[in-house]
Amino acid sequence: MKTEKLALITGGSGGLGAKLACELAKKGYQPVLVGRSEERLRAAAMDCGGEIFVCDLSKREECEHLYEAFRRRPVQILINCAGFGVYGSFAATSLDEEMEMAAVNCMAVHVLTKLFLPDMERRGGSILNVASSAGLVPGGPYMAAYYATKAYVVSLTRGIEEELRARRSRAYVGAFCPGPVNTGFFDRAGISASVGSADPDKTARAAIRGMEKRKSLIVPGASNAMTYFAARILPSALILAVNRRIQQKKGQGREDAKEEKKR
Ligand SMILES: NC(=O)c1ccc[n+]([C@@H]2O[C@H](COP(=O)([O-])OP(=O)(O)OC[C@H]3O[C@@H](n4cnc5c(N)ncnc54)[C@H](OP(=O)(O)O)[C@@H]3O)[C@@H](O)[C@H]2O)c1
């Protein structure tokens, strides 16, 4: 009989999460897609032959419930992919929305990593935390809180990874830091998609490759790698100023599109 190998993917109802689930299914894992929208989860599960688990990850008790539901099953991979961005001047964005974002992007990643890691250390297993290139730069004007959540994910993951490495743990944790990817992320954030956004299928494959190589930080694509390199060698003030212009344009692009629709 074939042994069950489960891969839990939060944010599996669409975008990158759904693509990651399909890639893992091709490698013989049974994907479990986690998200809030049952309808979208079902549609994504049809594509990859996975199970679904409906759950609002902005609530700690629902993260704990997810763990309780799967702790006795052979979860070999956990990908914390659920997340979203809030766009706008920090003075104008909604505090409630930002607190929800911090809960999904940081709290859920933290709680699920904390809960699943001991089992993975015992049995072997991998946790991939989806951060962003946003987490590798000094800050993101007009998406300040989003960038901060991703810096949290990178820092948390790399700290844990070093602890695991030092004690030769059987478990792996890594942070995945893509640049812009062509998904529903931009609509949700209310901004226009970046020119040259990466293909989600390719991005998902890069994530899985990096995870298989047990890389602590996975930065896919040449331009993204360049950004990361630049952020380490150039003055922070310069990076922030350039990023401010880029972010302003993304918001402006959306305003222009709205005006165009009205006409
Ligand atoms: N697209 C990009 O340019 C880009 C770049 C770098 C990093 N990322 C990161 O990649 C990850 C996936 O984003 P994406 O691009 O695939 O965007 P997406 O298409 O908007 O998908 C976001 C996913 O997060 C889930 N989600 C949001 N809030 C949730 C909640 N409260 N509880 C459970 N699930 C929730 C959504 O499912 P439901 O709506 O069903 O709940 C959906 O499956 C995010 O962490 C994002 O920050 C994206």
The ligand as an SDF file (V2000), in Angstrom:
LIG
                    3D

 48 52  0  0  0  0  0  0  0  0999 V2000
    1.8060   37.8700   -6.1050 N   0  0  0  0  0  0  0  0  0  0  0  0
    2.9100   38.5150   -5.7570 C   0  0  0  0  0  0  0  0  0  0  0  0
    3.3740   39.4380   -6.4510 O   0  0  0  0  0  0  0  0  0  0  0  0
    3.6670   38.0860   -4.5200 C   0  0  0  0  0  0  0  0  0  0  0  0
    5.0280   38.4580   -4.4140 C   0  0  0  0  0  0  0  0  0  0  0  0
    5.7320   38.0880   -3.2820 C   0  0  0  0  0  0  0  0  0  0  0  0
    5.1000   37.3550   -2.2850 C   0  0  0  0  0  0  0  0  0  0  0  0
    3.7890   37.0080   -2.4010 N   0  0  0  0  0  0  0  0  0  0  0  0
    3.1570   36.2650   -1.3120 C   0  0  0  0  0  0  0  0  0  0  0  0
    2.6590   35.0430   -1.8390 O   0  0  0  0  0  0  0  0  0  0  0  0
    1.5970   34.5820   -0.9980 C   0  0  0  0  0  0  0  0  0  0  0  0
    0.4400   34.1460   -1.8740 C   0  0  0  0  0  0  0  0  0  0  0  0
   -0.0850   35.2870   -2.5400 O   0  0  0  0  0  0  0  0  0  0  0  0
   -0.6800   35.2150   -4.0180 P   0  0  0  0  0  0  0  0  0  0  0  0
    0.1810   36.0280   -4.8650 O   0  0  0  0  0  0  0  0  0  0  0  0
   -0.9350   33.8010   -4.3880 O   0  0  0  0  0  0  0  0  0  0  0  0
   -2.0510   36.0280   -3.7900 O   0  0  0  0  0  0  0  0  0  0  0  0
   -3.5700   35.5580   -3.9430 P   0  0  0  0  0  0  0  0  0  0  0  0
   -3.7900   34.9660   -5.2700 O   0  0  0  0  0  0  0  0  0  0  0  0
   -4.3590   36.7560   -3.5290 O   0  0  0  0  0  0  0  0  0  0  0  0
   -3.7440   34.4050   -2.8550 O   0  0  0  0  0  0  0  0  0  0  0  0
   -3.7910   34.6820   -1.4820 C   0  0  0  0  0  0  0  0  0  0  0  0
   -4.2170   33.4470   -0.7290 C   0  0  0  0  0  0  0  0  0  0  0  0
   -4.2240   33.7410    0.6940 O   0  0  0  0  0  0  0  0  0  0  0  0
   -5.4180   33.2340    1.2350 C   0  0  0  0  0  0  0  0  0  0  0  0
   -5.8380   33.9910    2.4090 N   0  0  0  0  0  0  0  0  0  0  0  0
   -5.9340   35.3410    2.5390 C   0  0  0  0  0  0  0  0  0  0  0  0
   -6.4260   35.6490    3.7510 N   0  0  0  0  0  0  0  0  0  0  0  0
   -6.6510   34.4760    4.4050 C   0  0  0  0  0  0  0  0  0  0  0  0
   -7.1610   34.1310    5.6830 C   0  0  0  0  0  0  0  0  0  0  0  0
   -7.5850   35.0580    6.5600 N   0  0  0  0  0  0  0  0  0  0  0  0
   -7.2460   32.8340    6.0260 N   0  0  0  0  0  0  0  0  0  0  0  0
   -6.8600   31.8730    5.1430 C   0  0  0  0  0  0  0  0  0  0  0  0
   -6.3610   32.1390    3.9170 N   0  0  0  0  0  0  0  0  0  0  0  0
   -6.2730   33.4220    3.5600 C   0  0  0  0  0  0  0  0  0  0  0  0
   -6.4550   33.3610    0.1080 C   0  0  0  0  0  0  0  0  0  0  0  0
   -7.4910   32.4250    0.2840 O   0  0  0  0  0  0  0  0  0  0  0  0
   -9.0070   32.8060    0.6930 P   0  0  0  0  0  0  0  0  0  0  0  0
   -9.3340   34.1060    0.0490 O   0  0  0  0  0  0  0  0  0  0  0  0
   -9.7960   31.6320    0.2190 O   0  0  0  0  0  0  0  0  0  0  0  0
   -9.0040   32.8730    2.1770 O   0  0  0  0  0  0  0  0  0  0  0  0
   -5.6190   32.9820   -1.1070 C   0  0  0  0  0  0  0  0  0  0  0  0
   -5.6020   31.5820   -1.2860 O   0  0  0  0  0  0  0  0  0  0  0  0
    1.2750   35.7360   -0.0500 C   0  0  0  0  0  0  0  0  0  0  0  0
    1.8530   35.4580    1.2020 O   0  0  0  0  0  0  0  0  0  0  0  0
    1.9450   36.9340   -0.6930 C   0  0  0  0  0  0  0  0  0  0  0  0
    2.3010   37.9160    0.2540 O   0  0  0  0  0  0  0  0  0  0  0  0
    3.0510   37.3550   -3.5100 C   0  0  0  0  0  0  0  0  0  0  0  0
  1  2  1  0
  2  3  2  0
  2  4  1  0
  4  5  1  0
  4 48  2  0
  5  6  2  0
  6  7  1  0
  7  8  2  0
  8  9  1  0
  8 48  1  0
  9 10  1  0
  9 46  1  0
 10 11  1  0
 11 12  1  0
 11 44  1  0
 12 13  1  0
 13 14  1  0
 14 15  2  0
 14 16  1  0
 14 17  1  0
 17 18  1  0
 18 19  2  0
 18 20  1  0
 18 21  1  0
 21 22  1  0
 22 23  1  0
 23 24  1  0
 23 42  1  0
 24 25  1  0
 25 26  1  0
 25 36  1  0
 26 27  1  0
 26 35  1  0
 27 28  2  0
 28 29  1  0
 29 30  1  0
 29 35  2  0
 30 31  1  0
 30 32  2  0
 32 33  1  0
 33 34  2  0
 34 35  1  0
 36 37  1  0
 36 42  1  0
 37 38  1  0
 38 39  2  0
 38 40  1  0
 38 41  1  0
 42 43  1  0
 44 45  1  0
 44 46  1  0
 46 47  1  0
M  CHG  2   8   1  16  -1
M  END
$$$$
